[in-house]
Amino acid sequence: MAQWDNQKIQKLYRAILALRNIQEAKKFFRDLLTEQEIAEFAKRWEAAQMLDKKISYSEIEQKTGLSSTTIARISKWLNKGMGGYKLILKRLNHHQGSSTFKKS
């Protein structure tokens, strides 16, 4: 089993799946993570959404403050990863034009 996929981590995934709404998620993630870690995750998710909309790396860098290396890594996982980003993007209807990000 991979280092990021073991019994302890499975328990974490189960805990996340038990969250019922945004308020519960806010409470859980704030107790679990630092404010900086939460902000970093949010930036990465924002970058994934922007990459999905074909927004340029330079614009993503400017808007998120992420490095081009981090953006490239996100792009790699978005396009050749396990499909997690694509799954959630589709589920949240970002392909329907509901995203607030528009290509400049």
C-alpha positions in Angstrom: 0.0 0.0 0.0 1.3 3.5 -0.9 2.5 5.8 1.9 -0.5 8.1 1.2 -3.0 5.2 1.1 -2.9 3.3 4.3 -5.3 2.4 7.1 -4.7 5.7 9.0 -5.4 7.7 5.9 -8.5 5.6 5.1 -9.8 6.7 8.5 -9.2 10.3 7.6 -11.1 9.8 4.3 -14.0 8.3 6.2 -14.0 11.3 8.6 -14.1 13.7 5.7 -17.0 11.7 4.1 -18.9 12.1 7.4 -19.0 15.9 7.1 -22.6 17.0 6.3 -22.2 20.7 5.3 -19.8 23.6 4.9 -20.0 24.6 8.6 -19.0 21.1 9.7 -16.2 21.1 7.1 -14.9 24.5 8.3 -14.8 23.3 11.9 -13.2 20.0 11.1 -10.5 21.4 8.7 -9.7 24.3 11.0 -9.1 21.9 13.9 -7.1 19.5 11.6 -5.0 22.0 9.7 -3.4 25.4 10.2 -4.9 28.5 8.6 -2.0 28.5 6.1 -2.5 24.9 5.1 -6.2 25.5 4.5 -5.3 28.6 2.4 -2.7 26.6 0.4 -5.3 23.8 -0.4 -7.8 26.5 -1.5 -5.1 28.0 -3.8 -4.4 24.6 -5.3 -8.1 24.0 -5.9 -8.5 27.4 -7.4 -5.5 26.7 -9.8 -7.1 23.3 -10.8 -10.3 25.1 -11.7 -8.5 27.8 -13.6 -6.4 25.2 -15.5 -9.6 23.4 -16.4 -10.7 26.6 -18.0 -7.4 26.8 -19.9 -6.2 29.9 -18.1 -2.5 30.6 -18.5 0.1 29.7 -15.9 1.1 33.3 -15.7 -2.4 34.5 -14.9 -2.8 31.6 -12.3 0.5 32.6 -10.7 -0.6 36.2 -10.5 -4.1 35.4 -9.1 -3.1 32.7 -6.6 0.5 33.4 -5.7 1.4 29.8 -6.5 4.7 29.0 -8.1 4.8 27.8 -11.7 6.3 24.5 -10.4 3.2 24.0 -8.2 0.9 24.9 -11.0 2.7 22.5 -13.3 2.2 19.8 -10.7 -1.5 20.5 -10.4 -1.8 20.4 -14.2 0.0 17.1 -14.2 -2.5 15.6 -11.7 -5.4 17.3 -13.4 -4.6 15.7 -16.8 -2.8 12.5 -15.9 -3.6 11.8 -12.2 -6.2 9.5 -10.7 -9.1 11.6 -12.0 -10.0 13.2 -8.6 -9.8 16.8 -9.9 -11.9 15.9 -13.0 -14.5 14.1 -10.9 -15.1 17.0 -8.6 -15.0 19.6 -11.4 -17.6 17.7 -13.2 -19.7 17.1 -10.1 -19.7 20.8 -9.2 -20.7 21.6 -12.8 -17.7 23.7 -13.6 -18.0 22.3 -17.2 -21.5 23.9 -17.4 -20.0 27.4 -17.1 -20.9 27.9 -13.5 -17.3 28.7 -12.6 -16.4 32.3 -11.7 -13.2 31.9 -13.7 -13.2 33.1 -17.3 -10.4 32.9 -19.7 -8.9 36.3 -20.4 
